[in-house]
Amino acid sequence: MVKAYNSKVTLLYITLLIVVSILACTNIEPTATPIITTVEIEKIVDVEKSTGNLIIYSGRSESLISPIIKQFSEASGINVKVKYAKSSQLASLLLEEANKTPADVFFAQDPGALGAVEDNMQNLPDSIMSLVPKWAKSTNNKWIGISGRARTVVYNTAKLEASELPDDMWGFTDPKWNGKIGWAPTNASFQTMVTAMRSSWGEEKTEEWLNGIQSNNPKLYPKNTPQVAAAAIGEIDVGFVNHYYLHRFTSTEGSGFAARNYHPRAGGPGSVIMVAGAGILNTAENRSNAEKFLRFMLSPIAQQYFSSKTFEYPVIDGVEHSVVLVPLEDINPPNIPLSDMADLAGTIALLQKTGILP
């Protein structure tokens, strides 16, 4: 129920569907499908009542984020218009439009796309930047993380046990994985992982890894979702994906879905933690509304949405991640600043050099 008080909208007693799994019980494995129940959460979120517009360029898909954007629009009174496309496409468009872009906010699915256009972004105020921990924001105050995403390896449970998988991503260059790997080199999150490899391993070793995977004749996919589906039916043994795609399948198909996630035991670039994030363009005509949008996306209500509906990690304190997820502290990610994962151009150049991209 929404009520207006002195130009503010107070959202009271919002009921959210969240996923609850009784993982503490000894007879339920962590990979089992969670028991779903409805939990009422009392939240109070103040959103300053406004007028005017907000234009968002979103690299996040409409099906995932339109509900929470709609909630912001209804609560604030701001007329929100969204242009949806791939993050890399929107980054290129923003660079082309430059100071003529109509966009106020760029909401991207990965640090690479954000880093590509950060010179066109305003500095965000400390009141926004201070809402998230150091790992979830840029070092120059140009953009901020909205939700956390872990790179992982999805594998077919009928063919493999987690113990049979390599300790780190380098192990997949072994010829025994020939014809058994899936990947999506055009996917922005995959490219961010390669950028993390370049930061962690250096250019030479990263190039060697790319050539090693190429030698194993990986199956090519356009994005993450079909890799997870392919792993479940045995079309591939393993795929290189983001963590949450698996949980979207198991939430609807149950524990019989024959794929699970594996976070490499030794950590490294294959366990990198990324963010989907947003920044405000230098030419934004609706800066005040843009700041309200970012604060709303970092409110407990929005963070709970990302946790329970998209199975991503919240980036603010006080919001629990979905219990089907491996805790961040158990993933062992490399110590790489997000700013080091922003060199998309260098990664594209390396992928072209190795012939993986045209």
VOPAGU-2260 file (C-alpha; in pm, 1 decimal, decimal comma):
REM VOPAGU-2260
SITE   aa  ch    i         X         Y         Z
SITE  MET   A    0       0,0       0,0       0,0
SITE  VAL   A    1     139,5     341,7     -91,3
SITE  LYS   A    2      52,1     659,1      99,7
SITE  ALA   A    3     179,2    1013,8      39,9
SITE  TYR   A    4     295,3    1223,6     334,9
SITE  ASN   A    5     444,8    1573,9     289,8
SITE  SER   A    6     572,7    1510,8     -65,0
SITE  LYS   A    7     704,5    1168,7      27,2
SITE  VAL   A    8     574,3     821,2     -45,3
SITE  THR   A    9     599,5     568,6     235,2
SITE  LEU   A   10     589,6     205,0     138,1
SITE  LEU   A   11     450,4       6,6     433,1
SITE  TYR   A   12     425,3    -363,3     498,8
SITE  ILE   A   13     547,1    -477,3     159,0
SITE  THR   A   14     507,9    -849,0     105,9
SITE  LEU   A   15     785,5   -1005,0     -92,6
SITE  LEU   A   16     815,5   -1364,4    -215,4
SITE  ILE   A   17    1155,3   -1488,5    -110,3
SITE  VAL   A   18    1313,5   -1827,5    -147,3
SITE  VAL   A   19    1369,6   -2011,9     178,1
SITE  SER   A   20    1561,0   -2338,0     191,1
SITE  ILE   A   21    1604,3   -2549,2     502,7
SITE  LEU   A   22    1968,4   -2618,6     427,7
SITE  ALA   A   23    2047,5   -2668,1     792,9
SITE  CYS   A   24    1866,7   -3000,1     788,1
SITE  THR   A   25    2109,0   -3284,0     743,5
SITE  ASN   A   26    1887,3   -3468,5     499,7
SITE  ILE   A   27    1881,8   -3186,3     244,4
SITE  GLU   A   28    2183,6   -3119,9      25,2
SITE  PRO   A   29    2282,9   -2762,3     -64,6
SITE  THR   A   30    2211,4   -2838,4    -429,5
SITE  ALA   A   31    1852,3   -2942,4    -366,6
SITE  THR   A   32    1562,8   -2730,9    -482,3
SITE  PRO   A   33    1464,1   -2492,8    -203,8
SITE  ILE   A   34    1129,8   -2506,4     -30,7
SITE  ILE   A   35     943,3   -2196,0    -137,2
SITE  THR   A   36     732,3   -2006,1     108,6
SITE  THR   A   37     591,5   -1658,9     150,8
SITE  VAL   A   38     751,1   -1440,4     411,9
SITE  GLU   A   39     610,1   -1104,3     508,0
SITE  ILE   A   40     875,3    -840,9     554,4
SITE  GLU   A   41     786,6    -505,5     704,8
SITE  LYS   A   42     984,6    -237,6     525,2
SITE  ILE   A   43     960,4     138,7     525,6
SITE  VAL   A   44    1118,9     318,9     234,4
SITE  ASP   A   45    1089,0     692,3     187,0
SITE  VAL   A   46    1096,8     808,9    -174,1
SITE  GLU   A   47    1074,5    1180,2    -228,9
SITE  LYS   A   48     771,3    1258,4    -441,6
SITE  SER   A   49     887,3    1421,6    -762,5
SITE  THR   A   50     779,1    1527,0   -1104,9
SITE  GLY   A   51     960,9    1521,3   -1433,5
SITE  ASN   A   52    1133,4    1250,9   -1629,3
SITE  LEU   A   53    1418,5    1002,0   -1614,7
SITE  ILE   A   54    1576,9     831,0   -1915,6
SITE  ILE   A   55    1768,7     509,6   -1852,8
SITE  TYR   A   56    1985,1     316,2   -2096,0
SITE  SER   A   57    1970,4     -38,3   -1958,4
SITE  GLY   A   58    2201,8    -323,5   -2045,7
SITE  ARG   A   59    2002,2    -535,2   -1803,2
SITE  SER   A   60    1714,3    -718,8   -1965,9
SITE  GLU   A   61    1363,0    -582,8   -1946,7
SITE  SER   A   62    1218,2    -902,5   -1801,5
SITE  LEU   A   63    1452,9    -881,9   -1503,0
SITE  ILE   A   64    1444,3    -519,1   -1398,6
SITE  SER   A   65    1127,1    -363,4   -1538,0
SITE  PRO   A   66     925,6    -463,1   -1226,9
SITE  ILE   A   67    1156,0    -279,4    -987,4
SITE  ILE   A   68    1186,2      21,0   -1219,4
SITE  LYS   A   69     806,9      34,1   -1239,7
SITE  GLN   A   70     788,4      28,1    -860,8
SITE  PHE   A   71    1030,5     321,9    -842,0
SITE  SER   A   72     828,1     517,4   -1097,3
SITE  GLU   A   73     500,1     458,3    -914,5
SITE  ALA   A   74     648,0     541,5    -575,1
SITE  SER   A   75     829,3     856,8    -686,2
SITE  GLY   A   76     590,9     993,8    -946,9
SITE  ILE   A   77     879,5    1019,8   -1195,3
SITE  ASN   A   78     805,6     933,4   -1558,3
SITE  VAL   A   79    1071,7     674,3   -1642,2
SITE  LYS   A   80    1162,9     578,2   -1997,6
SITE  VAL   A   81    1402,8     290,3   -2059,6
SITE  LYS   A   82    1603,4     190,4   -2366,7
SITE  TYR   A   83    1700,4    -177,9   -2347,2
SITE  ALA   A   84    1990,5    -337,0   -2534,1
SITE  LYS   A   85    2314,9    -519,9   -2461,5
SITE  SER   A   86    2548,9    -331,4   -2229,5
SITE  SER   A   87    2826,4    -321,8   -2489,9
SITE  GLN   A   88    2588,4    -188,0   -2754,8
SITE  LEU   A   89    2466,3      86,2   -2523,9
SITE  ALA   A   90    2821,6     175,7   -2424,2
SITE  SER   A   91    2909,1     218,9   -2792,6
SITE  LEU   A   92    2593,3     423,9   -2846,1
SITE  LEU   A   93    2673,2     651,4   -2553,5
SITE  LEU   A   94    3023,1     712,7   -2686,3
SITE  GLU   A   95    2876,1     791,9   -3027,2
SITE  GLU   A   96    2607,1    1022,8   -2888,9
SITE  ALA   A   97    2855,0    1192,8   -2652,3
SITE  ASN   A   98    2711,7    1518,3   -2517,7
SITE  LYS   A   99    2398,4    1477,5   -2730,1
SITE  THR   A  100    2272,7    1165,6   -2554,4
SITE  PRO   A  101    1924,5    1189,6   -2404,1
SITE  ALA   A  102    2020,6     935,8   -2134,8
SITE  ASP   A  103    2040,7    1033,9   -1769,3
SITE  VAL   A  104    2150,4     693,8   -1631,8
SITE  PHE   A  105    2351,1     406,2   -1776,2
SITE  PHE   A  106    2256,5      79,6   -1602,4
SITE  ALA   A  107    2498,3    -190,2   -1722,2
SITE  GLN   A  108    2535,6    -557,5   -1644,6
SITE  ASP   A  109    2912,1    -546,7   -1598,9
SITE  PRO   A  110    3207,8    -321,0   -1503,1
SITE  GLY   A  111    3355,1    -336,4   -1852,9
SITE  ALA   A  112    3069,5    -145,7   -2013,8
SITE  LEU   A  113    3062,3     105,5   -1729,7
SITE  GLY   A  114    3435,6     161,0   -1751,4
SITE  ALA   A  115    3412,1     218,9   -2125,0
SITE  VAL   A  116    3198,6     529,6   -2075,6
SITE  GLU   A  117    3305,5     651,2   -1731,4
SITE  ASP   A  118    3469,4     960,3   -1882,9
SITE  ASN   A  119    3115,9    1061,5   -1983,2
SITE  MET   A  120    2985,0    1018,7   -1626,7
SITE  GLN   A  121    2948,6    1260,3   -1337,2
SITE  ASN   A  122    3105,9    1203,7    -998,0
SITE  LEU   A  123    2848,7    1048,5    -766,5
SITE  PRO   A  124    2797,1    1209,7    -426,0
SITE  ASP   A  125    2943,3    1050,0    -114,0
SITE  SER   A  126    2590,7     998,1      17,5
SITE  ILE   A  127    2541,7     741,0    -261,0
SITE  MET   A  128    2892,5     596,0    -284,2
SITE  SER   A  129    2899,7     528,0      89,1
SITE  LEU   A  130    2600,4     293,2      63,1
SITE  VAL   A  131    2806,3       0,5     -69,4
SITE  PRO   A  132    3138,3    -161,8      30,8
SITE  LYS   A  133    3464,0     -93,2    -150,3
SITE  TRP   A  134    3445,8    -408,2    -363,3
SITE  ALA   A  135    3114,3    -300,3    -518,4
SITE  LYS   A  136    3200,8      44,1    -655,8
SITE  SER   A  137    3440,6     224,5    -884,9
SITE  THR   A  138    3748,9     381,7    -734,6
SITE  ASN   A  139    3685,9     718,3    -900,3
SITE  ASN   A  140    3321,9     768,7    -787,0
SITE  LYS   A  141    3186,2     747,7   -1141,4
SITE  TRP   A  142    2957,0     445,2   -1098,1
SITE  ILE   A  143    2826,8     216,4    -829,1
SITE  GLY   A  144    2732,8    -148,8    -805,2
SITE  ILE   A  145    2364,5    -237,1    -775,3
SITE  SER   A  146    2387,9    -617,5    -741,6
SITE  GLY   A  147    2663,6    -877,7    -717,7
SITE  ARG   A  148    2727,9   -1156,3    -969,0
SITE  ALA   A  149    2977,5   -1441,1    -942,6
SITE  ARG   A  150    3141,8   -1618,1   -1233,2
SITE  THR   A  151    3111,4   -1992,9   -1204,7
SITE  VAL   A  152    3131,6   -2320,1   -1395,3
SITE  VAL   A  153    2804,1   -2500,3   -1460,4
SITE  TYR   A  154    2842,0   -2877,3   -1499,5
SITE  ASN   A  155    2634,4   -3181,5   -1586,4
SITE  THR   A  156    2567,2   -3382,9   -1270,1
SITE  ALA   A  157    2499,6   -3708,1   -1457,6
SITE  LYS   A  158    2851,4   -3706,8   -1600,5
SITE  LEU   A  159    3058,6   -3532,0   -1335,4
SITE  GLU   A  160    3110,2   -3480,1    -966,0
SITE  ALA   A  161    3240,7   -3145,1    -843,9
SITE  SER   A  162    3552,1   -3325,7    -720,6
SITE  GLU   A  163    3635,0   -3418,1   -1080,5
SITE  LEU   A  164    3652,4   -3055,4   -1193,1
SITE  PRO   A  165    3983,3   -2865,3   -1211,4
SITE  ASP   A  166    4096,7   -2653,5    -918,5
SITE  ASP   A  167    4096,4   -2343,3   -1137,9
SITE  MET   A  168    4013,1   -2229,9   -1491,3
SITE  TRP   A  169    4355,7   -2322,9   -1622,9
SITE  GLY   A  170    4268,4   -2689,7   -1583,3
SITE  PHE   A  171    4015,2   -2670,0   -1864,8
SITE  THR   A  172    4298,6   -2636,0   -2116,7
SITE  ASP   A  173    4375,7   -3004,1   -2057,6
SITE  PRO   A  174    4298,7   -3204,6   -2376,2
SITE  LYS   A  175    4066,0   -3432,0   -2178,2
SITE  TRP   A  176    3807,8   -3150,3   -2200,1
SITE  ASN   A  177    3814,6   -3155,6   -2579,9
SITE  GLY   A  178    3458,9   -3115,3   -2715,0
SITE  LYS   A  179    3309,7   -3092,8   -2367,3
SITE  ILE   A  180    3319,4   -2715,8   -2299,1
SITE  GLY   A  181    3065,7   -2443,3   -2373,0
SITE  TRP   A  182    3140,6   -2070,9   -2378,0
SITE  ALA   A  183    2998,6   -1739,4   -2500,2
SITE  PRO   A  184    3284,1   -1507,8   -2606,2
SITE  THR   A  185    3047,6   -1230,7   -2717,6
SITE  ASN   A  186    2886,9   -1218,8   -2372,2
SITE  ALA   A  187    2982,6    -915,3   -2163,7
SITE  SER   A  188    3027,9   -1112,6   -1841,8
SITE  PHE   A  189    3259,0   -1360,8   -2013,7
SITE  GLN   A  190    3461,8   -1068,2   -2143,3
SITE  THR   A  191    3478,0    -925,4   -1791,3
SITE  MET   A  192    3616,6   -1259,0   -1670,1
SITE  VAL   A  193    3883,9   -1244,1   -1940,3
SITE  THR   A  194    3964,0    -889,7   -1829,5
SITE  ALA   A  195    4008,0   -1025,6   -1477,1
SITE  MET   A  196    4242,1   -1289,9   -1618,4
SITE  ARG   A  197    4449,4   -1019,4   -1785,9
SITE  SER   A  198    4470,2    -832,3   -1455,4
SITE  SER   A  199    4550,9   -1142,6   -1250,9
SITE  TRP   A  200    4755,1   -1355,8   -1493,3
SITE  GLY   A  201    4888,9   -1101,3   -1739,9
SITE  GLU   A  202    4839,4   -1077,3   -2116,3
SITE  GLU   A  203    5063,5   -1368,9   -2214,8
SITE  LYS   A  204    4909,2   -1629,8   -1985,8
SITE  THR   A  205    4556,0   -1512,5   -2066,0
SITE  GLU   A  206    4626,9   -1546,5   -2436,7
SITE  GLU   A  207    4766,3   -1893,9   -2370,7
SITE  TRP   A  208    4447,7   -1988,4   -2183,2
SITE  LEU   A  209    4226,2   -1862,8   -2464,9
SITE  ASN   A  210    4426,8   -2059,7   -2720,4
SITE  GLY   A  211    4415,1   -2366,7   -2495,3
SITE  ILE   A  212    4036,5   -2355,2   -2471,4
SITE  GLN   A  213    4013,9   -2299,2   -2847,3
SITE  SER   A  214    4223,3   -2612,3   -2899,6
SITE  ASN   A  215    3962,1   -2805,3   -2701,8
SITE  ASN   A  216    3694,7   -2719,1   -2959,9
SITE  PRO   A  217    3442,7   -2549,7   -2729,7
SITE  LYS   A  218    3080,6   -2524,6   -2837,7
SITE  LEU   A  219    2980,6   -2166,3   -2908,7
SITE  TYR   A  220    2671,8   -2011,4   -2744,3
SITE  PRO   A  221    2529,9   -1658,7   -2768,2
SITE  LYS   A  222    2490,3   -1614,6   -2392,1
SITE  ASN   A  223    2470,3   -1787,5   -2053,5
SITE  THR   A  224    2118,5   -1932,9   -2048,2
SITE  PRO   A  225    2159,8   -2182,8   -2334,2
SITE  GLN   A  226    2486,7   -2304,3   -2181,7
SITE  VAL   A  227    2307,7   -2398,1   -1859,8
SITE  ALA   A  228    2034,3   -2573,4   -2057,1
SITE  ALA   A  229    2297,7   -2753,5   -2266,7
SITE  ALA   A  230    2482,7   -2869,6   -1956,0
SITE  ALA   A  231    2162,7   -3014,3   -1810,0
SITE  ILE   A  232    2091,3   -3228,1   -2116,6
SITE  GLY   A  233    2451,6   -3338,9   -2160,7
SITE  GLU   A  234    2519,3   -3142,0   -2478,1
SITE  ILE   A  235    2824,6   -3009,6   -2294,9
SITE  ASP   A  236    2989,0   -3122,6   -1973,4
SITE  VAL   A  237    3074,8   -2773,0   -1849,5
SITE  GLY   A  238    3000,5   -2411,7   -1934,8
SITE  PHE   A  239    3147,5   -2080,0   -1823,1
SITE  VAL   A  240    2858,9   -1869,3   -1690,0
SITE  ASN   A  241    2729,2   -1639,1   -1415,1
SITE  HIS   A  242    2597,1   -1805,4   -1101,0
SITE  TYR   A  243    2230,8   -1704,3   -1110,1
SITE  TYR   A  244    2128,1   -1865,1   -1438,8
SITE  LEU   A  245    2127,2   -2208,1   -1279,6
SITE  HIS   A  246    1896,8   -2095,5    -999,0
SITE  ARG   A  247    1645,2   -1956,3   -1244,4
SITE  PHE   A  248    1620,4   -2304,8   -1394,2
SITE  THR   A  249    1604,1   -2495,6   -1064,2
SITE  SER   A  250    1342,9   -2257,0    -921,8
SITE  THR   A  251    1100,4   -2371,9   -1192,7
SITE  GLU   A  252    1223,4   -2720,3   -1286,4
SITE  GLY   A  253    1314,8   -2854,9    -945,6
SITE  SER   A  254    1598,4   -3067,0    -809,6
SITE  GLY   A  255    1584,7   -3302,5   -1107,8
SITE  PHE   A  256    1750,4   -3038,0   -1324,1
SITE  ALA   A  257    2080,3   -3210,7   -1404,6
SITE  ALA   A  258    2321,9   -2921,0   -1367,9
SITE  ARG   A  259    2490,0   -2745,3   -1076,6
SITE  ASN   A  260    2736,8   -2463,5   -1019,8
SITE  TYR   A  261    3099,1   -2510,4    -929,3
SITE  HIS   A  262    3310,4   -2227,9    -788,4
SITE  PRO   A  263    3673,4   -2328,9    -857,8
SITE  ARG   A  264    3839,5   -2445,4    -537,6
SITE  ALA   A  265    4158,5   -2247,9    -593,4
SITE  GLY   A  266    3967,1   -1930,3    -676,1
SITE  GLY   A  267    4122,6   -1710,8    -940,6
SITE  PRO   A  268    3955,7   -1529,2   -1232,7
SITE  GLY   A  269    3695,8   -1803,7   -1275,2
SITE  SER   A  270    3556,1   -1705,3    -935,5
SITE  VAL   A  271    3559,6   -1331,7    -988,1
SITE  ILE   A  272    3278,8   -1129,7    -827,1
SITE  MET   A  273    3138,8    -866,2   -1060,9
SITE  VAL   A  274    2859,8    -615,3   -1028,2
SITE  ALA   A  275    2577,1    -487,4   -1237,5
SITE  GLY   A  276    2598,8    -113,5   -1179,9
SITE  ALA   A  277    2493,7     232,1   -1284,1
SITE  GLY   A  278    2621,5     583,9   -1327,1
SITE  ILE   A  279    2483,2     926,0   -1417,0
SITE  LEU   A  280    2584,1    1083,8   -1748,2
SITE  ASN   A  281    2757,5    1422,8   -1757,9
SITE  THR   A  282    2480,2    1561,8   -1976,5
SITE  ALA   A  283    2193,4    1431,5   -1761,3
SITE  GLU   A  284    1907,0    1679,1   -1763,3
SITE  ASN   A  285    1739,3    1501,4   -1472,9
SITE  ARG   A  286    2028,5    1457,5   -1228,7
SITE  SER   A  287    1812,4    1490,3    -917,5
SITE  ASN   A  288    1577,2    1217,3   -1039,8
SITE  ALA   A  289    1875,1    1005,2   -1141,9
SITE  GLU   A  290    2017,2    1024,6    -789,8
SITE  LYS   A  291    1678,7     928,4    -646,4
SITE  PHE   A  292    1679,5     626,4    -876,7
SITE  LEU   A  293    2022,3     509,8    -760,1
SITE  ARG   A  294    1925,5     550,3    -394,6
SITE  PHE   A  295    1609,9     348,0    -454,6
SITE  MET   A  296    1805,7      71,3    -628,4
SITE  LEU   A  297    2025,9      57,9    -318,4
SITE  SER   A  298    1734,5      53,9     -73,9
SITE  PRO   A  299    1643,9    -263,6     119,7
SITE  ILE   A  300    1329,8    -308,8     -91,6
SITE  ALA   A  301    1516,9    -308,3    -424,7
SITE  GLN   A  302    1805,8    -512,5    -288,1
SITE  GLN   A  303    1562,4    -774,6    -157,8
SITE  TYR   A  304    1410,0    -784,5    -505,3
SITE  PHE   A  305    1746,6    -864,3    -664,1
SITE  SER   A  306    1816,3   -1124,0    -396,8
SITE  SER   A  307    1486,1   -1310,1    -416,1
SITE  LYS   A  308    1379,1   -1258,9    -777,7
SITE  THR   A  309    1700,3   -1258,9    -980,9
SITE  PHE   A  310    1916,2   -1462,3    -737,3
SITE  GLU   A  311    2191,2   -1199,8    -728,2
SITE  TYR   A  312    2392,2   -1087,9    -427,5
SITE  PRO   A  313    2279,5    -771,0    -245,6
SITE  VAL   A  314    2545,5    -503,8    -210,3
SITE  ILE   A  315    2418,9    -323,6      99,7
SITE  ASP   A  316    2428,7    -428,5     462,4
SITE  GLY   A  317    2122,7    -576,2     625,8
SITE  VAL   A  318    1983,5    -766,2     325,5
SITE  GLU   A  319    2040,5   -1141,1     314,9
SITE  HIS   A  320    2120,4   -1313,0     -10,1
SITE  SER   A  321    1901,9   -1601,7    -124,2
SITE  VAL   A  322    1977,9   -1915,0      75,7
SITE  VAL   A  323    2029,8   -2115,0    -243,9
SITE  LEU   A  324    2348,0   -1917,4    -311,7
SITE  VAL   A  325    2697,8   -1998,0    -194,8
SITE  PRO   A  326    2803,7   -1725,6      53,5
SITE  LEU   A  327    3044,1   -1476,9    -100,5
SITE  GLU   A  328    3301,4   -1552,5     167,7
SITE  ASP   A  329    3311,0   -1916,2      47,8
SITE  ILE   A  330    3381,4   -1838,0    -317,8
SITE  ASN   A  331    3747,1   -1727,9    -289,9
SITE  PRO   A  332    3747,9   -1456,0    -558,7
SITE  PRO   A  333    4071,1   -1292,9    -674,0
SITE  ASN   A  334    4160,8    -960,5    -515,7
SITE  ILE   A  335    4100,1    -747,8    -823,9
SITE  PRO   A  336    3952,2    -395,5    -799,3
SITE  LEU   A  337    3648,2    -340,3   -1018,7
SITE  SER   A  338    3839,7     -67,0   -1198,4
SITE  ASP   A  339    4080,2    -336,5   -1326,3
SITE  MET   A  340    3784,5    -513,6   -1487,7
SITE  ALA   A  341    3685,2    -206,1   -1687,9
SITE  ASP   A  342    3933,1    -240,1   -1976,4
SITE  LEU   A  343    3683,7    -381,8   -2223,8
SITE  ALA   A  344    3874,3    -249,2   -2526,0
SITE  GLY   A  345    4190,1    -440,0   -2430,1
SITE  THR   A  346    3995,7    -762,1   -2387,0
SITE  ILE   A  347    3817,0    -723,8   -2720,6
SITE  ALA   A  348    4154,3    -668,2   -2886,7
SITE  LEU   A  349    4292,6    -988,9   -2731,7
SITE  LEU   A  350    3986,0   -1191,7   -2832,5
SITE  GLN   A  351    4027,5   -1063,0   -3188,1
SITE  LYS   A  352    4400,5   -1137,5   -3186,8
SITE  THR   A  353    4331,4   -1500,5   -3093,4
SITE  GLY   A  354    4060,5   -1526,7   -3359,5
SITE  ILE   A  355    3786,3   -1587,8   -3105,4
SITE  LEU   A  356    3608,5   -1269,7   -3211,8
SITE  PRO   A  357    3610,3   -1139,9   -3571,0
